Amino acid sequence: MFENVKLLVVGAGFSGSVIAERIANVLNESVLVIDSKLHVGGNSYSETDSASGIECHRYGSHIFHTSSESVWNYIRRFTEFNSYQHKVLTTYQGHVYQMPINLKTVNDYYGLNLKPWEAQEFIRKEAEMAGISEVRNLEEKAISLIGEKLYTAFIRGYTKKQWERDPKELPAEIITRLPVRSNYNANYFQDPYQGIPLDGYGALFRNLLNHPKIEVRLGVNFFEIRDQIPSACTVIYTGMVDQFFDYCHGPLDWRSLRFEWETKDLSDWQGTAVMNYADEEIPYTRIHEFKHYHPERKAVFESDKTVICREYSQTYTPGKEAYYPVNNAENNRKYEKYQAMAKAMPHVILAGRLANYRYWDMDQAINNSLCLFEQIKKDLENGK
Ligand SMILES: Cc1cc2nc3c(=O)[nH]c(=O)nc-3n(C[C@H](O)[C@H](O)[C@H](O)COP(=O)(O)OP(=O)(O)OC[C@H]3O[C@@H](n4cnc5c(N)ncnc54)[C@H](O)[C@@H]3O)c2cc1C
């Protein structure tokens, strides 16, 4: 079944699908794409919920945004985007605030009416008042940047839920800066290009992979067919790097998520796509309401049904989905060992977030694959 395969892509997320598309369209070479999931698109996948007609992002909200004109031009060959601009709100002690912290958040929280230049000075004094001279953990770092009150309201509980650890026990390096906007800009992303694929991510991926030279086999786990892959086959692997090497340097840590879905007989549940929950006592970190990503789908948008999804953070254990790498010094050291092993294997190319043990936005994953493709092309041209 795999004996004639010369190019195998493991994983049909953005990283694998972009490389396969380039191989087929640019090189006119045959490529086999396998994925253990029963759909293409990896973690970015969305599909229309048959009962409500709402486009649901199965692995949490995915908003496409980029500053890279080349990535934007590339991806728009496979989809049109709507004009959605992402904004995030957070609920704390029954009040709703804008996120990231901006002038409105500060004024609403303190009951003030500060001007931009006053807000900067105000935050500086709040931070100074905390009197932190030596930063030893995440809590102290955050307080030294924004002061105790804003930290307690907007960072402490959310971070504790995200990591299932007290911020006092987390390394300061997790945050490099905590942007506090001294204006009323409520746009979550600052990139010039942003939107949601008009027909959803599922359709985008079907377009990406729609080429006679691309064969997609779903529900196929690489580790179950590995011994059938010819030794001369080039394997572009986008799965977990530690698993690829049988965890020989030990497993890498990940954070996982759990999603709890609910359909409501209501036109609108929370009035926005994403509502964060900053209180420690509320067990979920955020609620997604997917119809807000497609206001242009008028009939569905105005219908009396809505789909919401509560997101809970949890520790990764085998069998769960790996979402966020835990890039502490120990894990990064392990990862470097795996990376060195991969470099010594001429027929193996590691691509994507799981194999590179990085958090990458979709545009970064696409960009990485476009660059890798250029390398693959050169190698093939040089007969390697
Ligand atoms: C909760 C969450 C929200 C996010 N929101 C955004 C956002 O709003 N905007 C943004 O730009 N980015 C967002 N991202 C990042 C985005 O998900 C990634 O950039 C994207 O998924 C990277 O694609 P990938 O192909 O590298 O990985 P994936 O999408 O994970 O694809 C890897 C594929 O490989 C398959 N695979 C793994 N192992 C095997 C195996 N052994 N055999 C066969 N198949 C295998 C998997 O099933 C998967 O389909 C978010 C990420 C998370 C976790």
Ligand as a Chemical Component Dictionary entry (heavy atoms), coordinates in Angstrom:
data_LIG
# 
_chem_comp.id                   LIG 
_chem_comp.type                 NON-POLYMER 
_chem_comp.pdbx_formal_charge   0 
_chem_comp.three_letter_code    LIG 
# 
loop_
_chem_comp_atom.comp_id 
_chem_comp_atom.atom_id 
_chem_comp_atom.alt_atom_id 
_chem_comp_atom.type_symbol 
_chem_comp_atom.charge 
_chem_comp_atom.model_Cartn_x 
_chem_comp_atom.model_Cartn_y 
_chem_comp_atom.model_Cartn_z 
_chem_comp_atom.pdbx_ordinal 
LIG C1  C1  C 0 -6.434 26.758 21.229 1  
LIG C2  C2  C 0 -5.652 27.294 20.089 2  
LIG C3  C3  C 0 -6.093 28.423 19.418 3  
LIG C4  C4  C 0 -5.364 28.928 18.355 4  
LIG N1  N1  N 0 -5.819 30.048 17.737 5  
LIG C5  C5  C 0 -5.123 30.561 16.714 6  
LIG C6  C6  C 0 -5.561 31.764 16.088 7  
LIG O1  O1  O 0 -6.572 32.359 16.463 8  
LIG N2  N2  N 0 -4.824 32.248 15.056 9  
LIG C7  C7  C 0 -3.677 31.625 14.620 10 
LIG O2  O2  O 0 -3.064 32.104 13.661 11 
LIG N3  N3  N 0 -3.257 30.471 15.193 12 
LIG C8  C8  C 0 -3.940 29.938 16.225 13 
LIG N4  N4  N 0 -3.508 28.766 16.812 14 
LIG C9  C9  C 0 -2.327 28.061 16.268 15 
LIG C10 C10 C 0 -2.705 27.043 15.152 16 
LIG O3  O3  O 0 -3.525 26.044 15.698 17 
LIG C11 C11 C 0 -1.409 26.449 14.580 18 
LIG O4  O4  O 0 -0.666 27.471 13.973 19 
LIG C12 C12 C 0 -1.661 25.366 13.520 20 
LIG O5  O5  O 0 -2.460 24.342 14.014 21 
LIG C13 C13 C 0 -0.321 24.793 13.067 22 
LIG O6  O6  O 0 -0.536 23.797 12.097 23 
LIG P1  P1  P 0 0.346  22.472 12.077 24 
LIG O7  O7  O 0 0.062  21.829 10.789 25 
LIG O8  O8  O 0 1.761  22.795 12.408 26 
LIG O9  O9  O 0 -0.195 21.611 13.294 27 
LIG P2  P2  P 0 -1.596 20.860 13.454 28 
LIG O10 O10 O 0 -2.696 21.730 12.981 29 
LIG O11 O11 O 0 -1.643 20.362 14.837 30 
LIG O12 O12 O 0 -1.486 19.628 12.438 31 
LIG C14 C14 C 0 -0.707 18.484 12.719 32 
LIG C15 C15 C 0 -1.456 17.291 12.139 33 
LIG O13 O13 O 0 -0.609 16.134 12.230 34 
LIG C16 C16 C 0 -1.421 15.039 12.555 35 
LIG N5  N5  N 0 -0.595 13.993 13.162 36 
LIG C17 C17 C 0 0.152  14.095 14.275 37 
LIG N6  N6  N 0 0.754  12.919 14.547 38 
LIG C18 C18 C 0 0.369  12.055 13.573 39 
LIG C19 C19 C 0 0.636  10.679 13.312 40 
LIG N7  N7  N 0 1.421  9.957  14.117 41 
LIG N8  N8  N 0 0.082  10.103 12.206 42 
LIG C20 C20 C 0 -0.729 10.828 11.393 43 
LIG N9  N9  N 0 -1.033 12.118 11.609 44 
LIG C21 C21 C 0 -0.491 12.730 12.680 45 
LIG C22 C22 C 0 -2.447 15.603 13.518 46 
LIG O14 O14 O 0 -3.611 14.789 13.597 47 
LIG C23 C23 C 0 -2.718 16.973 12.913 48 
LIG O15 O15 O 0 -3.818 16.933 12.034 49 
LIG C24 C24 C 0 -4.168 28.283 17.929 50 
LIG C25 C25 C 0 -3.721 27.156 18.601 51 
LIG C26 C26 C 0 -4.422 26.694 19.692 52 
LIG C27 C27 C 0 -3.882 25.525 20.451 53 
# 
loop_
_chem_comp_bond.comp_id 
_chem_comp_bond.atom_id_1 
_chem_comp_bond.atom_id_2 
_chem_comp_bond.value_order 
_chem_comp_bond.pdbx_ordinal 
LIG C1  C2  SING 1  
LIG C2  C3  SING 2  
LIG C2  C26 DOUB 3  
LIG C3  C4  DOUB 4  
LIG C4  N1  SING 5  
LIG C4  C24 SING 6  
LIG N1  C5  DOUB 7  
LIG C5  C6  SING 8  
LIG C5  C8  SING 9  
LIG C6  O1  DOUB 10 
LIG C6  N2  SING 11 
LIG N2  C7  SING 12 
LIG C7  O2  DOUB 13 
LIG C7  N3  SING 14 
LIG N3  C8  DOUB 15 
LIG C8  N4  SING 16 
LIG N4  C9  SING 17 
LIG N4  C24 SING 18 
LIG C9  C10 SING 19 
LIG C10 O3  SING 20 
LIG C10 C11 SING 21 
LIG C11 O4  SING 22 
LIG C11 C12 SING 23 
LIG C12 O5  SING 24 
LIG C12 C13 SING 25 
LIG C13 O6  SING 26 
LIG O6  P1  SING 27 
LIG P1  O7  DOUB 28 
LIG P1  O8  SING 29 
LIG P1  O9  SING 30 
LIG O9  P2  SING 31 
LIG P2  O10 DOUB 32 
LIG P2  O11 SING 33 
LIG P2  O12 SING 34 
LIG O12 C14 SING 35 
LIG C14 C15 SING 36 
LIG C15 O13 SING 37 
LIG C15 C23 SING 38 
LIG O13 C16 SING 39 
LIG C16 N5  SING 40 
LIG C16 C22 SING 41 
LIG N5  C17 SING 42 
LIG N5  C21 SING 43 
LIG C17 N6  DOUB 44 
LIG N6  C18 SING 45 
LIG C18 C19 SING 46 
LIG C18 C21 DOUB 47 
LIG C19 N7  SING 48 
LIG C19 N8  DOUB 49 
LIG N8  C20 SING 50 
LIG C20 N9  DOUB 51 
LIG N9  C21 SING 52 
LIG C22 O14 SING 53 
LIG C22 C23 SING 54 
LIG C23 O15 SING 55 
LIG C24 C25 DOUB 56 
LIG C25 C26 SING 57 
LIG C26 C27 SING 58 
# 
